[in-house]
Every structure is written in structure tokens, then in C-alpha cells.
Amino acid sequence: MTEIIDAPSKPELVRRAADLVPHLQEKAPWAEENRRLHEESIEAMADAGIFKLRVPARYGGYEADMRTLVDVLTQVGRGDASAAWTAAVWSICNWLVGLFPDEVQDEVFSTPDVRVCGLLSPTGMATPTDGGYVVNGKWAFNTGSLHSQWNELVAIAPMPDGQMAPIMALVPMSDLQIIDDWHTAGLRGSGSVSTVAQDLFIPAHRVQPMGGMLHEQYASERNRDNPVYRGPLLLTACTSTIGTALGLAEAARDVFFERLPDRKITYTSYEKQSEAPITHLEVAEAEVKADEARFHAHRAAGELDYRNTNGDSWSLRDRARIRLDASYTIQRAKESVDILNNASGASSIYESVPMQRIERDVQTLNQHAILHPATNLELYGRILCGLEPNTLYM
């Protein structure tokens, strides 16, 4: 256990993240081509304290609130969405470790700047055995696996009442096989490859019932009264990712206005694109869409921080609205990027222009199952109509 230190202020953490932008922009083409983050980017984020944001203070972490996390990852996303998405996943999984028994936290957080990857899909099977479980399965979309020391996995296991239900387990990355299958249109630099477990024994103390965790029944004693580790698991996970979308909207704006002074509108009389009324309408609408994205992101983060601090309960409607806010953040960010991408002309399709990567990244983000706008809009409508949710992930 490390000495407890005073965490940097929120403005300092955001400034550190903003200082990373030029480096991340420089390394983003390499990350996309190689389908993984550059080691120098990992080191730079570690030096900036990005991996300490959601680690308990007793292990040298910052215990940052959700609004701080969103604002920090927005800056990282300005530089490279793949870096922001990966950092978001690591922040979620570090936070998840804080829900496990304290002895597990001592084990995982004994590594400085530890990186824990993971996901919520129960695509493995767990069989009870003496002292724990034997797990077999394959987990796709496992962001950050190539640079992580631990992996959080979900598998289906028999419960004492004879029913089958998901469990969450923590395993060293060295116990898993990596399948290099991340050949995608967007977020290529995240290296979200698949992992495989074959007859893997996991001791019981590193396994928690998923059902209880989805209802805020957490095992940690030392974090029990800490507001940072009090919130709903799924809502925390959703909201932790949306800074990436805000960063993409800001990155698209940066790229568009950087190129604007040298652009004309081909086959028209406009020698300067900046003088065309259509451009004025486009940039204004794009900014309004980005503003709407920020509203939904900050409302979700602020609601989590407020309720966590005050220990408020969560109704189904409250939970569904956070998911709606998360999905509307990424949808409005995509709409903002789409406008600026469409206004960028044919020259923007070259790999040397970041706009084409930004467009593909924000499209990929909008395809994520937990964040998918149509799915979350339907869920919110079901709750408003008095129906039960059609998912356990609330």
C-alpha cells in the first residue's frame, strides 16, 4: 500500500490531459495503423496521472469524481479517441476493482499505475470447484488487453438455488490467450482484441456475483462509505466513456477551423469557404450539437456525483435517464462531427487529414451496445410507460 497523497485539483488534471493533445495527435496515425496504442502514449498518460483517476487514495489514487473524469477524457479524446476510449475502460475497471473485497484490491493495486481491462458481456462459462471456479470462454471487444496487467471478465455460473447467473472475476492477463482480431473501421488504436480462457482456475475471493453488483451490493469494506464507490455499476460505466465523444466533437471542430482559411468551395464562386453562408450555418449547427452533447454528458456526470455524495436511492426512471443521457451525448457528438465532415470536402478523405479518422471513430462509438442511442431511447420510453426494463443492465 502506498502513501496517501493529496490529489491534484480538477483544473490541474484537465490541464495535464490537455497538454497530452499534441503528443496523442502525433501518435494517432501510428496507433491506427498498428491497431494498438503507442507505448510512448501509455507512458505519457501514466505521467499525467490518467491511470490514477479512479484508484482509491490509499493506493496513491486520486478518487476523481465523474465530472472530473468526463472533462479529463474529453481532452484526451481531442488528441486521439482510441486513447480516450482505452483510458475510459481502464478507469471503469480500476473503479470496479474498488468494489471487490479489500484483499483483492491489495493484490491488484500493488502494481503502480496498474491497468485493468474488462467488459460486461457474459461470454464464458464458470464451473464451481474447490476454492473457486474453472472458467472457459472467449471475450471480444476487450479494450486495452494488449497493455493491461489484469482483466475483469464476466461468465455464467450455477447459483446455490440452481439458477444460472453471471459472475464477475478478476484474472491476471498472463493467464489468458490473446486473439489478434481487431480489424475494424474505427477506434482501431484501442486494440480491442479478444481474450480466451481455457480451463482457467480463479480463486473464490476474486469472484463476485454480478447480480448483486448491479444492485450496488459491493464487497469492499474500506470503500463502503466512499461516495466515489457508491454509484450504480452500469451507470458509472456508461458515463465514464462519454468524454471520448465530447473530445471527438472538439477534435472535429479544431481540424475544420485549422483547414478553413486555405479552403475554397470548388466549382463555385467562393474563393474562401469561410465567406459562404452555408459554412456559417454548418459551423453554427455543429457547435449547437456539440453544446447539446456537453449538456447531456454533464447532466449525467453531475447526477451521479450528487447522488453518490448524498447517498440517494435510484429509481428505474433515474437509471434509464442516465443511460439516455449517455447515448444522447454520443449521438449529438456524432451529428456535430457529421456536419463538419460533410463540409470538409473531398480533400478530407486523405489519411493525412484527421477528419476521416474522427468520423469513423465517432460512428464506431455510436455502435456500442450499452451506448446505442435507439436502444437507450426505447428503454427510457418503456420506463415512462410503466413497463419493466428489458435488460438487467440498469
C-alpha positions as CSV (number, residue, x, y, z in Angstrom):
1,M,0.0,0.0,0.0
2,T,1.4,3.4,-1.0
3,E,1.3,6.6,1.0
4,I,-1.9,8.7,0.6
5,I,-1.1,11.9,-1.3
6,D,-3.2,15.0,-2.0
7,A,-4.9,14.5,-5.4
8,P,-4.3,17.3,-7.9
9,S,-7.2,19.7,-8.4
10,K,-9.6,19.2,-11.2
11,P,-8.2,22.2,-13.2
12,E,-4.7,20.7,-12.9
13,L,-5.9,17.2,-14.0
14,V,-7.7,18.7,-17.0
15,R,-4.6,20.8,-17.8
16,R,-2.4,17.8,-17.7
17,A,-4.7,16.0,-20.1
18,A,-4.9,19.0,-22.5
19,D,-1.1,19.0,-22.5
20,L,-1.2,15.5,-23.9
21,V,-3.2,16.5,-27.0
22,P,-0.2,17.3,-29.4
23,H,1.5,14.0,-28.5
24,L,-1.6,12.0,-28.9
25,Q,-2.4,13.6,-32.2
26,E,1.1,12.8,-33.4
27,K,0.9,9.2,-32.4
28,A,-2.7,8.6,-33.5
29,P,-1.8,7.6,-37.1
30,W,0.7,5.0,-35.8
31,A,-1.9,3.7,-33.3
32,E,-4.5,3.3,-36.1
33,E,-2.0,1.6,-38.4
34,N,-0.7,-0.8,-35.7
35,R,-4.2,-1.3,-34.1
36,R,-2.8,-0.5,-30.6
37,L,-1.7,2.5,-28.6
38,H,1.9,3.5,-28.9
39,E,4.0,2.7,-25.8
40,E,5.0,6.4,-25.5
41,S,1.3,7.3,-25.3
42,I,0.9,4.9,-22.5
43,E,3.8,6.4,-20.7
44,A,2.6,9.9,-21.3
45,M,-0.9,9.2,-19.9
46,A,0.7,7.5,-16.9
47,D,2.9,10.5,-16.2
48,A,-0.2,12.8,-16.4
49,G,-1.9,10.7,-13.8
50,I,-4.7,9.4,-16.1
51,F,-4.5,5.9,-14.7
52,K,-4.8,7.1,-11.1
53,L,-8.2,8.9,-11.6
54,R,-10.4,6.2,-10.2
55,V,-8.0,4.4,-7.9
56,P,-8.6,4.6,-4.1
57,A,-6.5,7.2,-2.4
58,R,-4.9,4.6,-0.1
59,Y,-3.1,3.2,-3.1
60,G,-1.9,6.5,-4.4
61,G,-5.0,7.2,-6.5
62,Y,-7.0,10.4,-7.0
63,E,-10.6,9.2,-6.4
64,A,-11.8,11.7,-9.0
65,D,-15.5,12.3,-9.3
66,M,-17.4,11.6,-12.5
67,R,-17.4,15.2,-13.8
68,T,-13.7,15.4,-13.5
69,L,-13.3,12.0,-15.3
70,V,-15.5,13.2,-18.2
71,D,-13.7,16.5,-18.5
72,V,-10.2,14.9,-18.4
73,L,-11.1,12.2,-21.0
74,T,-12.6,14.9,-23.2
75,Q,-9.2,16.4,-23.5
76,V,-7.6,13.0,-24.2
77,G,-10.2,12.5,-26.9
78,R,-9.3,15.7,-28.6
79,G,-5.9,14.1,-29.2
80,D,-7.0,10.6,-30.0
81,A,-10.3,8.9,-29.5
82,S,-8.7,5.4,-29.2
83,A,-6.5,6.7,-26.3
84,A,-9.5,8.2,-24.6
85,W,-11.7,5.1,-25.0
86,T,-8.9,2.9,-23.7
87,A,-8.3,5.2,-20.8
88,A,-12.0,5.2,-20.1
89,V,-12.1,1.4,-20.0
90,W,-9.1,1.3,-17.6
91,S,-10.8,3.9,-15.4
92,I,-14.0,1.8,-15.3
93,C,-12.2,-1.4,-14.4
94,N,-10.0,0.3,-11.8
95,W,-13.2,1.5,-10.2
96,L,-14.7,-2.0,-10.4
97,V,-11.6,-3.4,-8.6
98,G,-12.6,-0.9,-5.8
99,L,-15.9,-2.8,-5.4
100,F,-14.1,-6.2,-4.7
101,P,-13.0,-7.4,-1.3
102,D,-10.2,-5.4,0.1
103,E,-7.7,-8.2,-0.1
104,V,-8.3,-8.3,-3.8
105,Q,-7.7,-4.6,-4.1
106,D,-4.4,-5.0,-2.2
107,E,-3.3,-7.6,-4.7
108,V,-4.3,-5.6,-7.9
109,F,-3.3,-2.2,-6.8
110,S,0.2,-3.3,-5.5
111,T,1.3,-2.5,-9.1
112,P,1.8,1.2,-9.6
113,D,-0.3,2.7,-12.4
114,V,-1.9,-0.7,-12.8
115,R,-4.1,-1.1,-15.9
116,V,-7.2,-3.4,-15.6
117,C,-9.2,-4.0,-18.7
118,G,-12.6,-5.7,-18.9
119,L,-16.1,-5.9,-20.2
120,L,-19.6,-6.8,-19.1
121,S,-20.7,-9.4,-21.7
122,P,-21.1,-12.9,-20.1
123,T,-19.5,-14.9,-22.9
124,G,-17.8,-17.5,-20.7
125,M,-18.9,-20.4,-18.5
126,A,-17.7,-20.9,-14.9
127,T,-17.9,-24.3,-13.1
128,P,-17.6,-24.3,-9.3
129,T,-14.7,-26.3,-7.9
130,D,-12.8,-26.4,-4.6
131,G,-11.7,-22.9,-3.7
132,G,-13.1,-21.2,-6.7
133,Y,-14.2,-21.6,-10.3
134,V,-12.9,-23.1,-13.5
135,V,-13.7,-20.8,-16.4
136,N,-13.8,-21.3,-20.2
137,G,-14.8,-18.7,-22.7
138,K,-13.9,-16.0,-25.2
139,W,-14.4,-12.3,-24.7
140,A,-14.4,-10.0,-27.7
141,F,-14.0,-6.2,-27.8
142,N,-11.6,-6.5,-24.8
143,T,-10.2,-2.9,-25.0
144,G,-6.8,-2.4,-23.5
145,S,-5.8,-6.0,-23.3
146,L,-2.5,-5.6,-25.0
147,H,-1.3,-3.1,-22.3
148,S,-3.0,-4.4,-19.2
149,Q,-1.9,-6.5,-16.2
150,W,-5.4,-7.7,-15.1
151,N,-8.6,-8.5,-16.9
152,E,-12.1,-8.3,-15.5
153,L,-14.3,-11.0,-17.0
154,V,-18.0,-12.0,-16.8
155,A,-19.1,-15.6,-17.1
156,I,-22.3,-17.6,-16.4
157,A,-22.2,-19.9,-13.4
158,P,-24.7,-22.0,-11.4
159,M,-26.0,-20.3,-8.3
160,P,-26.9,-22.1,-5.0
161,D,-30.6,-22.0,-5.9
162,G,-29.9,-24.0,-9.1
163,Q,-30.3,-21.0,-11.4
164,M,-27.6,-19.8,-13.8
165,A,-26.4,-16.2,-13.4
166,P,-23.4,-14.1,-14.3
167,I,-20.4,-13.7,-12.1
168,M,-17.6,-11.1,-12.4
169,A,-14.0,-12.3,-12.0
170,L,-10.5,-10.7,-11.9
171,V,-7.7,-12.6,-13.6
172,P,-4.1,-11.8,-14.5
173,M,-3.6,-11.1,-18.2
174,S,-0.8,-13.6,-18.2
175,D,-3.5,-16.4,-17.6
176,L,-5.3,-15.5,-20.8
177,Q,-4.7,-16.1,-24.5
178,I,-5.0,-13.1,-26.8
179,I,-6.6,-13.4,-30.2
180,D,-5.4,-10.6,-32.6
181,D,-8.7,-10.0,-34.3
182,W,-9.2,-6.2,-34.0
183,H,-9.5,-5.3,-37.7
184,T,-12.2,-2.5,-37.7
185,A,-13.3,0.7,-39.3
186,G,-13.0,2.9,-36.2
187,L,-11.3,3.1,-32.8
188,R,-8.6,1.0,-34.4
189,G,-5.9,2.2,-32.0
190,S,-7.8,0.9,-29.0
191,G,-6.5,-2.7,-29.7
192,S,-9.8,-4.1,-28.5
193,V,-8.8,-7.7,-29.3
194,S,-10.4,-10.9,-28.0
195,T,-9.2,-12.9,-25.0
196,V,-9.7,-16.6,-24.3
197,A,-9.7,-18.7,-21.1
198,Q,-9.1,-22.4,-21.2
199,D,-9.8,-24.4,-18.0
200,L,-8.7,-21.4,-16.0
201,F,-8.9,-21.7,-12.2
202,I,-10.0,-18.4,-10.5
203,P,-9.9,-18.4,-6.7
204,A,-13.2,-17.6,-5.0
205,H,-12.0,-14.3,-3.4
206,R,-11.6,-12.8,-6.9
207,V,-15.1,-13.7,-8.0
208,Q,-18.3,-11.7,-7.3
209,P,-21.9,-12.3,-8.2
210,M,-22.9,-9.9,-11.0
211,G,-26.5,-9.7,-9.9
212,G,-25.6,-8.2,-6.5
213,M,-23.1,-5.8,-8.1
214,L,-25.8,-4.5,-10.5
215,H,-27.8,-3.6,-7.4
216,E,-25.0,-1.8,-5.5
217,Q,-24.2,-4.8,-3.3
218,Y,-20.4,-4.3,-3.2
219,A,-17.9,-6.4,-1.2
220,S,-15.4,-3.7,-0.2
221,E,-15.4,-2.7,3.4
222,R,-12.9,0.1,3.2
223,N,-14.7,1.8,0.3
224,R,-18.2,1.2,1.6
225,D,-18.7,4.8,2.8
226,N,-16.7,6.4,0.0
227,P,-19.1,8.3,-2.4
228,V,-16.9,7.5,-5.4
229,Y,-17.5,3.8,-5.0
230,R,-21.2,4.0,-4.1
231,G,-22.8,4.5,-7.5
232,P,-24.6,2.0,-9.8
233,L,-22.2,-0.1,-11.8
234,L,-23.8,0.2,-15.2
235,L,-24.5,3.9,-15.0
236,T,-20.9,4.5,-13.8
237,A,-19.6,2.5,-16.7
238,C,-21.7,4.3,-19.3
239,T,-20.9,7.8,-18.1
240,S,-17.2,7.0,-17.8
241,T,-16.9,6.6,-21.6
242,I,-18.7,9.7,-22.9
243,G,-15.8,12.1,-22.6
244,T,-14.5,10.3,-25.7
245,A,-17.4,11.6,-27.7
246,L,-17.1,15.1,-26.5
247,G,-13.4,15.0,-27.4
248,L,-14.2,13.8,-30.9
249,A,-16.6,16.8,-31.4
250,E,-13.9,19.2,-30.2
251,A,-11.3,17.5,-32.4
252,A,-13.5,17.8,-35.5
253,R,-14.0,21.5,-34.8
254,D,-10.3,22.0,-34.3
255,V,-9.5,20.3,-37.6
256,F,-12.2,22.1,-39.6
257,F,-11.2,25.6,-38.5
258,E,-7.5,24.8,-38.9
259,R,-8.1,24.0,-42.6
260,L,-10.8,26.6,-43.2
261,P,-8.5,29.6,-44.1
262,D,-6.9,27.8,-47.1
263,R,-10.1,26.2,-48.5
264,K,-12.5,27.4,-51.2
265,I,-15.7,25.7,-52.4
266,T,-14.8,24.0,-55.7
267,Y,-17.0,24.7,-58.7
268,T,-18.5,27.8,-57.1
269,S,-17.5,31.5,-57.0
270,Y,-16.5,31.2,-53.3
271,E,-12.7,31.5,-53.2
272,K,-13.0,31.4,-49.4
273,Q,-15.2,28.8,-47.8
274,S,-15.3,31.0,-44.7
275,E,-17.3,33.6,-46.6
276,A,-20.1,31.3,-47.8
277,P,-23.4,31.5,-45.9
278,I,-23.7,27.7,-46.0
279,T,-20.5,27.5,-44.0
280,H,-21.9,29.8,-41.3
281,L,-25.0,27.7,-41.0
282,E,-22.9,24.5,-40.8
283,V,-20.4,25.6,-38.2
284,A,-23.2,27.1,-36.0
285,E,-25.3,23.9,-36.2
286,A,-22.3,21.8,-35.4
287,E,-21.5,23.9,-32.4
288,V,-25.1,23.7,-31.1
289,K,-25.0,19.9,-31.5
290,A,-21.7,19.8,-29.5
291,D,-23.3,22.0,-26.9
292,E,-26.2,19.6,-26.6
293,A,-23.7,16.7,-26.2
294,R,-22.0,18.5,-23.4
295,F,-25.3,19.2,-21.7
296,H,-26.3,15.5,-21.6
297,A,-22.8,14.4,-20.6
298,H,-22.5,16.9,-17.7
299,R,-26.1,16.3,-16.6
300,A,-25.3,12.5,-16.3
301,A,-22.0,13.1,-14.5
302,G,-23.4,15.7,-12.2
303,E,-26.4,13.5,-11.3
304,L,-24.1,10.6,-10.4
305,D,-21.8,12.8,-8.3
306,Y,-24.7,14.4,-6.5
307,R,-26.5,11.2,-5.7
308,N,-23.3,9.4,-4.8
309,T,-22.3,12.1,-2.4
310,N,-25.8,12.2,-0.7
311,G,-26.4,8.5,-0.8
312,D,-29.7,8.9,-2.7
313,S,-31.6,5.9,-4.0
314,W,-32.1,5.3,-7.7
315,S,-35.5,4.7,-9.3
316,L,-35.8,2.8,-12.6
317,R,-36.5,6.2,-14.3
318,D,-33.4,7.7,-12.8
319,R,-31.3,4.9,-14.1
320,A,-32.8,4.9,-17.5
321,R,-32.3,8.6,-17.9
322,I,-28.6,8.3,-17.2
323,R,-28.3,5.8,-20.0
324,L,-30.4,8.1,-22.2
325,D,-28.0,11.0,-21.4
326,A,-25.0,8.8,-22.3
327,S,-26.5,7.8,-25.6
328,Y,-27.6,11.3,-26.5
329,T,-24.1,12.5,-25.7
330,I,-22.6,10.3,-28.3
331,Q,-25.4,10.8,-30.8
332,R,-25.2,14.6,-30.7
333,A,-21.4,14.4,-30.9
334,K,-21.7,12.3,-34.0
335,E,-24.2,14.8,-35.5
336,S,-21.7,17.6,-34.9
337,V,-18.8,15.6,-36.4
338,D,-21.0,14.6,-39.4
339,I,-21.8,18.2,-40.2
340,L,-18.1,19.3,-40.2
341,N,-17.0,16.2,-42.0
342,N,-19.6,16.8,-44.8
343,A,-18.4,20.4,-45.0
344,S,-14.7,19.4,-45.3
345,G,-14.7,18.5,-49.0
346,A,-13.1,15.7,-50.9
347,S,-9.6,16.6,-49.7
348,S,-10.6,15.4,-46.2
349,I,-10.7,11.8,-47.3
350,Y,-6.9,11.6,-47.4
351,E,-5.3,9.7,-44.4
352,S,-3.2,12.8,-43.7
353,V,-6.3,14.7,-42.7
354,P,-7.6,13.6,-39.2
355,M,-11.2,14.3,-40.0
356,Q,-11.7,11.0,-41.8
357,R,-10.5,9.1,-38.7
358,I,-12.6,11.3,-36.4
359,E,-15.7,10.4,-38.5
360,R,-15.0,6.7,-38.3
361,D,-14.3,6.8,-34.6
362,V,-17.5,8.6,-33.7
363,Q,-19.5,6.2,-35.9
364,T,-17.9,3.2,-34.2
365,L,-18.6,4.7,-30.7
366,N,-22.3,5.1,-31.6
367,Q,-22.5,1.3,-32.4
368,H,-21.6,0.3,-28.8
369,A,-24.4,-1.9,-27.4
370,I,-24.6,-0.2,-24.0
371,L,-24.5,3.3,-25.5
372,H,-26.6,2.7,-28.6
373,P,-29.0,5.7,-28.9
374,A,-32.0,3.8,-30.2
375,T,-31.7,1.0,-27.6
376,N,-31.5,3.5,-24.7
377,L,-34.3,5.7,-26.1
378,E,-36.6,2.6,-26.2
379,L,-35.5,1.7,-22.7
380,Y,-36.4,5.2,-21.4
381,G,-39.7,5.0,-23.2
382,R,-40.6,1.7,-21.6
383,I,-40.0,3.0,-18.1
384,L,-42.1,6.1,-18.8
385,C,-44.9,3.9,-20.0
386,G,-44.8,1.9,-16.8
387,L,-43.2,-1.3,-18.2
388,E,-40.4,-3.3,-16.8
389,P,-37.0,-2.8,-18.3
390,N,-36.0,-5.3,-21.0
391,T,-32.5,-5.6,-19.6
392,L,-30.7,-6.5,-16.3
393,Y,-28.1,-3.8,-17.1
394,M,-29.6,-0.8,-15.2
